[in-house]
Amino acid sequence: MWNDKETDVDLLGHRRIAQTIVEIMREDELRPLTVGIHGSWGAGKTSILSLIETELGKEPDVLCITFNGWLYQSYEDTKSALMELVVHELMQKRTAGDKVLDLGKSLLRRINWLKTAKVVGGAALTAAVGLPAASLFGLSGLLSSAKGLLEPNDSSGGKNTTLTVETQEEPWLKEEEATVPAQIHAFRTELKELIKRSTVERLVVLVDDLDRCLPPSVIDILEAIKLFLFVEGTVFVIAADEDMIKYAVRRHFPDLTILHEDYPKYYLEKLIQIPIRVPSLNKLQTQNYIRFLLLQNHLANNKERLNEICEHFESARTTPYDNTELTYEFISEQLGVPDPELRTTLSIAEQLSSTLAKELRGNPRNIKRFLNTLFLRERVAKIYGLSNVVKTDVLAKLMLLERFHQEQYEKIVLEVIQSDEGHSETIQRLESQVIEKKKPEALPKSNTVKVEKGESTLDSVLRDWANLAPSLQNMDLRPYAFISRDSAMSFRSSDELPGVLKTLFEDLATGARMTFIKHEQALKGLDPAQAKLIFDQLKQLSLKERNWQSRPKPMEGLLFLVHQQPSLEVRLIELLTSVATKDMGVWMATAIDFVKSPEGVRAKNGYFNALLQEPESSPALKTIIKQLSK
């Protein structure tokens, strides 16, 4: 099995990205420099940082510091935590003499002084980062507050009383430095001098897990980088999902109008000079990645041997964009001995790659989690003495259905349990259809079966699944149902949504109609798979609500979504039927009166009839249902 930690064994071919960033760092005229490594959760950003750190470890004149924002966000001031870490690391690199030590102590005192200046942070300090004027002038109250905090106050005789801190407690502090702008300037000057006097030619700070931080911590860290630490000789590499940073900026400026919806983008562009986006894995890359993971497991995590094979595979490619397949033949040649068991294990990659590349959007961490669940269940089978009857390829095929088509999987499991032979009528029907449609003289080159005219998308997907090897129709599937009864897939709901859907989901989840009504056209334009993704996440939020006497907030957004996507009407009714009738409020009857599709109307009428016959149903609810039925 595999952990979620970053690795410096390059299974994804990201070393070239890391080497590119290191090459950019070496260009003196580009420093100070901020590089952004952007990608979704689990895309491999932290592994790229680890590869960068390994590359920089070969250069003695470089000080590389890793700052994990998520670990430090519990501190009172995340901004100060980053600044203190940088200063401490530089002090440890000092040469003989006390000047470097004195500079370090002075910088730490300035950080403490800034902690006491309560006005540090907020909109005014953020404005000092520097943003396009066209955006700033449109922000109501922002420039006026910034001016009041960052410039002298004429009414006080030219002295900025807002930012002045009593200096009696800090005898080292000059009176003219007792303002935040002066402290920023002094801090930057002394930091520049500290870097110059140390043995460090380049100071590189790798900022990780920024997209896991709460919005205030995100802004704190970004402000510390731009306002205090961005001096000659410094390089910052920020690994984060750019959508999450934009979200933090929107939260920091809650009063942004629709006219300034691009402000978070401008903020990010001002802070990050060179953005590098980590691409999702395509089908072949997903297949290669799965095979590397399976090989890693086969080698019992022999890091050195695995690294050698990875490097040989990379060097065997003529160009970096070659679609080169990692084959069993190549691996066995590197290992020096044939291994039939390894051949069988690696064949699973071809079985999984197409679906995981599509449904998990080629996300390495989610792919790893899927494989962890697969091998966990194999261990469960071994514990129960079923290892001789449970085959990995069969288990993997069933898990694809379980993970991506839960309702169909549950139906099949029910059929298997009720059958004396452990067979599923649904699987027999699906696989029989595939066999009938295949012609021996023209077998398809891939596992994808074309959509027939008049066939639904779901039917097509299920036929594609049935077409995967091995055939299950005559197999006893009861052992697989037994070891899978935990339904152990644990993918976080927010991470299942692509970036383009996150904003839609977040706004619908607020329950505020004015927040999500602007997305009406976007919701109508969603394809069924996208709409189902958002529906499932809103459904999970709604089911967490204990009180259904009043309408749950997520239900507001869910109802609006179903208005725009009638194909979800039956799913909506099924959700409502899962709530105890005694707990259902009277709002429900009128809330779903919009249902118009034939399937939706049948489901609604069946639900209403059941409520009318249920003794525990609210009398008021029954009255409204009867009125609506007239």
N, C-alpha and C positions, 0 to 999 in steps of 0.2 A: 504494500500500500504506500501511498505518497502523502507527504505533509504539504501544507500551504505556504511553507517558507520560500523565500527567494533562493535562487541558486546561482552559482557561478559556472555550473555545467550547462552549456548553451544548447538546449534541446530545441529551441525555436528559431535558431539562426539570427539571434539579436546581437551577436557580438559585433557585427558590422555597424549596427546603429551606435553601439557604445564607442567603437573606434572612431566613428565619424565625429561624435561629440567631443571626444578627447582631442582630435586633430583641430577642431574649432577653438578649443580652449588654448591651444598653443600659440594662436595668433595674437601677438601683443596689442595690436591696434584695436582689437575687438573688446578687450577688457577695460572696465568691468562689464560683465556679461551675465545675462540671465537666459537659461535654456529651459523650455518647457517640454516635458515628455507627457503627452496626452494619450489617454486611452481609457476604456471602461474598466470597471472593477474586475481584477483577475486577468487583465490583458498581458501582463508580464512587465509592468513598469518597474517594480522593485527589483526584478532580476536584471533589468538593464542597468539600474543604479549599482547593483553588485558587480556587474561586469566592468562598469566605469571605474569603480573603486579598485578592482583588480589591475586594470590597465594603469591607473595612476600610481599604484603601489610600486611600479617599476621606476618611478621618477623621484629621486630623493629630495628635490627642491620643491616638491608639492606637498602641501598640508591638506589632506582630504578629511572632511568632517561630515558625519551623517547625523541628521536631525530628524527624528520621527515626531512630527507634529501631534499625532494621535496620543503618544505616550506623555507628552508634555502639556496637553491641553487642560489637564486637571490642576496645573499650577495657577496661582492667582493671576499671573501676567505672562501669557505665552510669548509675547514679544520680548520681554526681559529674559525669559529662559533661553531663547535663541541667542540673544546678544551675549549673555553670560557664558554660554557654551563656547562661542567663538573666541571670546577673550581668554578664557581659561586654557583652551587648546593652544592658542598662540603663546601664552605665557609659558606653557610646558615646553615649547620649542625654542625658548630664549637661549641666547649665547651668553658668554661671560659678561659681567657688568650688571649694574643695578638699574640702568636706564629703562630697559625693557620691563623690568618688574615694576618700576614706578609708573610707567605708562599704563600697565595693566591694572594696577590699583586705582589709578585715576579714572580709567574707563569704568571699572566696577562701581566706583562712587557715583559717577554720573548716571549709571543705570539705576542705582538706588534712589538718586534724586528724582529721576523721571518717574519712578514708581509712586512717589509721594505727590507728584504734580497730577492731580486728579483729572485735569483737562486733557492729558495725553490720550490720544485715541479719538474716537468719534468722527463725525463728518468732517470737522475742520482739519484734523491731522491727515485724514484720507485725502483731502483736497490737495495737501502739500505734496502728495506723490506726483502730481502733475498729470493732467488729462487734457484732451482736446477742448479748446475753448468753447466750441460750438455746443458741446455736451454740457459743460459746466454752467454756462450762462442760463441754461434752461432749468436748472435745479432750484426749485423754490427754497430760498432761505439758506442754501448751502454756502454761497460765496459771502453772504453777509456775515454768517457765523464764522467762516474761516477768516475773514478780514478782522473780526473782533478779537480772534484768538491769536492770530499769527502776525498782527501789525500793532504798532504802538497805539495807545488810546489817547487821542488828543485832549479829551476832557480831563485827563489826569496829569496834564502838564507834560505830555510826551512819554510818560512812563507807563508801561503795560502792566497795570495792576492785576489784570486777569490771570496772567501767567507768572507773576512774581511770587517766589517762595522765600520765606524768611531765611536769611543766610547765617544767622547767629549760630545755628546748629551745625553749619557746614563751613568752618573757617577756611577751608581750602578753596571755596567757591568765590570767584570774583563777582562783585555786585553786577557788573555788566553781563554776566553769564547767567543770571537768575531768571531766564525765560526759556521756554521750550525751544523756540527757534535757535537761540544762542547755544543751548545744550546740544541740539542736533549738529550744528556746525562744529562745535568743540569735539564732540564725540567722533565725528567723521575725520577730523584733522588728526586726532590722537590715534585712531585706529589705523589710518594710513601710515603714520609714523611707526606704529608698532609692527605692522607688516614689513615695512622697510628695514627695521632694525633686527628683525628675526631672521632665521635662516630660510625663510619661506619666500620663494619667488612667486608662487601662485597659491592663493587660498581658495579651495574648492569646497563648497557646502552643498551636500546632497540632501534635499528636503523631500521626505517621503511621507506617504499616508495623509497628505493634506486634505484629500477628498473624504477622509473619514472624520475629520474634525468638525466641531460645531461651527456655525458661521462666524461668531465673534473671534474664535481662535484662528480661523482662516485669514480674516482681515488683519489680525494682530501680526501674524507671521509675515504676510506680504508687506505690511507697512514697515516692519523691522528690516526687511531686506532692502526695500527701496530708500527709506529715509535715513537709516543708520549705517547699514553695512555695505551699501553699494559704493565702494571706493576702488581706486586703482589697484589692480592685482587680484581682484575677487571675481569668482565665478560661482553662480548659483544654478543648480539643476533641480528644477521643481517637477516632481512626478505626481500628477493628479489628473482626475477627470475634469476637463475644462468646464463641462456643464455644471458640476458641483461648485466650482469656484464662482461661476456666473450666478448660481443660486445664492451663494453667500453674499455676493455684492448686492443682489436684489434685496436680500433680508437686511443688509446694512443700510440701504436707502429705501425704506418701505414706501415712501411717498412719490416714487418715480411715476411720472405720467406715461401714457401710451406714446407720447411724442418722443420719449427718451428711453424706449425699450431696448435700444442698442447700447445704452450706457455700460452695462456689465461687460459687453464685448470690448468697448474702448478701454475700459479699466484693465482688462486682461492683456490687451495688446500693448498698453503702455508699460506694463510690468515685465512682460516676457518678450524678449527681442527675437528669439529663434524658437518657434514652436515645431516640435517633431511629434507626429502622430503614429502610434503603434497600430499597424493594420490588423484586422481580424484574420484568422486563418481560413484559407479556402479549403475545399474538399481534400486535395492532395496534401496540403500542409497539415491538415487535421489528421489524416491517415499516418503521415510520417511521425507526427508528434505522439500519437497513440502508440506507434511501434517503438519509439524511443522509450516511452514510459514502461511498456511491457518488457523491453530489453533491460531497462534499469532494474526492474523487479527480478528478472531472470538472473542478472549478475549479482543479486543480493546487495545492491547499492555500492558496488565497487566503482567509486567515483573516478579513479584514475583510468580504469579500462573503458568506462563509458565515455569519458572525455576524449580519449584517443579515437574511438569509433566516430564520435560526433565530428571531430576535426578532419578525419579522413573523408567522411561523407561530404563535408563542406568543400574540401579541396578537390573532390572528384567532380564537382559541378563546373562546367565550362564557364558559365556566367552566373551571377547571383540570382538571376530571374529564371534560370532553367527549371522546368517542371520535372525534377528528378525524383524518382520514387525510391524510398528506402526499402529495399527488397530483402527477403530472407537470404537470397544468394549472396548479396553484399555483406550482410551481417555474419553469415557463417564463414565467409572468406576471411573476415577480420578476426573471428574467434579461432579459426584454424581447424575446427572440427564440426561435422554436421550434427544437427540436433533436431530430430523429428518432433519432439515435444515443443521446442521453440517455434518450429514452423507452424504447428497447429495453433499455438498461442497468438502468433503474429497475425494469423488470418482473421482474427477478431477485428483488427483495425479496419480492414476493408468493409466488414459488415457494419461497423459503427460510423465510419467517417462521414458519409453523405448526410446522415440524419443529424449528427452532432454538429457538423459544420453549419447546417442550415438552422436547426432549432436552437442551438446554443450560441449561434453567431460566431463560431470559431473561438470561443473564449477559453483559454488554457485552464484557468482555475476551475471552471464548471465542468470541463472535460475530465479533469483530474478527479473531481468529486464524483462524477458518474462512475469512473473506474474504481474509485475507493468503495463505493456502494456495491459494485459488482463483486469485488474480491472479498468484501466483508461477508457477503452472502455465501460465497464459496466456503469461507471459514465456518459459518453457521452450519452449512451442509456437512462439513467434516466433523464438527462437534456432535451432530445428531446421527452420524454414521451413514450419511447419504452421499458422500463424495464419489462413490462408484456409479451412482445413477444420475447425479446432477452434472450436466455438461456445460462448460463455460459459454459456448456459442449459443446454446438454447436459452440459457439464462440471460445472456446479453440481448437477444432478440426480444424476449418478453419484457425486459426492462425498458427497451425503447418505447414499447407500447405503453407501459405503465407511466413512464415519465412524461410523455407528450400527448397521450390520449387516454387519460385516466378513466373516463366513463366507459370506453370500450374495453379497457383492461379489466375493470371491475366486473363487467358483464361476462367476460371470458372466464375469470376466476370463479364466478358463481356457477357457470356451466361445468367447469372442471370439478368442482367440489361435489356437485350433484350427480356427476357421471360415475358409474361403477368402474369404468376403464380410465377415468381421468382425461377424457377427450372434451374438446370444445366444438360445438356445432358451428359457431361463428368462424373459427379458424378453418374448419373443414370447408365451409362455404367459400371463404376468401381464397384459400389456396387452390381450390378446385377451379374457381374462376380464372385464376392466373394460368393454370395448366392448360385450360381450354383455349385461352387467347394466344398462347405461344405456338409458333409454327416451327417444326424441326428444321426446315430449310432456311429459316431467317430468324435465328435467336437474337434477342436484343444484346447489344454490346455492353450495356450497363444494367444496373438493377432497377432503373426507373421505368415504370410502365406509363405510356402516354395516356392522357385523360381522354376517355371516350366521349363522344357527343352526347349531351344530356346527363352526363355523370357528375355528381356533386364533388366538390373539392375533397371532402372527407373520404368519400368512397375511393377516390383516386389515391389519396395518401395511404389508406388502409391496404389497397392492392399493392402499392409500392412496398409496404411493410411485409405483406404476405409473400412477396417475391424474394425477400431476403432468405439466404440459406441460414440454417437448415429448414427442411419442411417439418411442421409440428402437428399436422392433422392426425397422424396415427400414433402419436406419442402420449404416454402417460405424464401429464403435467402436474399431477398432485404434489410431487416433491418440490417443484418450483413455487407453487402457490404457498406451500408450507413455509419455506425459508424466506419468502418475500412478504409475509403477512405483516411485517413491521411498517411497510411503506416508508422506508428510511431515507428517501430523497430529501435533502434539506438545502434547497436553494433559496436564498433570501428573496422575498418578493420584489423589492426595489431593484435588485440586480437582474431580474428576468426581463426588465423592460429596456429596450434600446433607448439611446439618448433622445431620439425624436419623439418617443412616447412618454418620457418621464414627466415633461412639463404638463402634458395633457392629464396624466394620472394625478399629479400633485394638485392641480387646480380643481379637478373633479372631486378629489377627496376632501377639499375644504368644505363642501356643502353650500358654499356661497354662490348663488346663481349668477350674480354679476361678475364673479371671477371666471366662471367657465363658459358663459354664454358666448364669449368672443371666439370660442373654438368650434362653433357649430359646423362650419363648413369643413374644417379639418377632420372632425369626427365623422362626418358623412363620407369623407373620402378615404377612410381607413379600409384596408382589405379585411376580410373576415378573421384572419389569424391575428392581426394587430388588435382588432376590436375585442377579440376573446381574451387576449393578454391583459388588456386594461380591465375588462369585466371581471376576470378572475381575481385581480388584486383588490378591486373595490369590493368584491364579494367577501374576501377574507377580512377586510376592515369592518364591513357591515356585521359579519357574524361575531365579531369580538364585542359588539354592543350588547349589553345585558338588558337594556330597557327598550322594547319594541312597541311600547304603548305610544311613544312619540317617534317620529321618523328619524332614524339614525342619520347623521350628517353625510357619511359616505353614500347613503342610499339616494340622496338628492342627486349627486353626480352620476350614480349608476342609472337612475331613471332617465336622466338627460341623455346619457350614452345610448340607452336602449331606444329612446325616441329617434335617434339618428341612425341606429342600426337595428332594424326590425328583425333581423335574423337571430337576435339575442333574446327575443321575447319569451320563448319557451324556457330558456335558461333562467330568466328573471322569475318566472312562475315557480320553477323548481327550487330556486333559492327561498322564496317565500314559504313554500310548503315545508321546508326544513325547520322553520320556526314553530315552536309550540303554539297551538291555536289559542290557548288561554293567555299567551303573552302578546298576541298580535293586536295592534291598535286599530281604531276605526279609520285612520288615515289611509290604510292600505287599499281599500276598495276603490276609492276615487283616484288614487295614485296610479293604478294600473288600468284605468278605464280607457287609456289611449291605445291599448293593444288591438291591432287590426288584422294581422296576418292570420290566415286560416289555422295554421298550427298553433299560433299564440292564443287565438280565440278559443280553440278547443281546450287548450291547457287551462286557460283562465276559467272557463265555464266549469270544467271538472273540479278545479280548486274551490270555486264558489259553492258548488253543490256539496262538496265535502264539508265545507265550513258550516253550511246551513244545517247539516245533519249532525254536526259535532256538538255535544252537550256543553263542552267547555268554551265554545265560541262566545264572544261578547254579544249580548242582545243588541246593542247599538250597531255593531258591525253587521249582524244579520239583517237588521232593518235597512241599512244602506245598500247591502247587496241585493235585497229584494226590490228596492226602488230602481236600482240600476238595471235590473233584469227585465223590467216592464217594457 
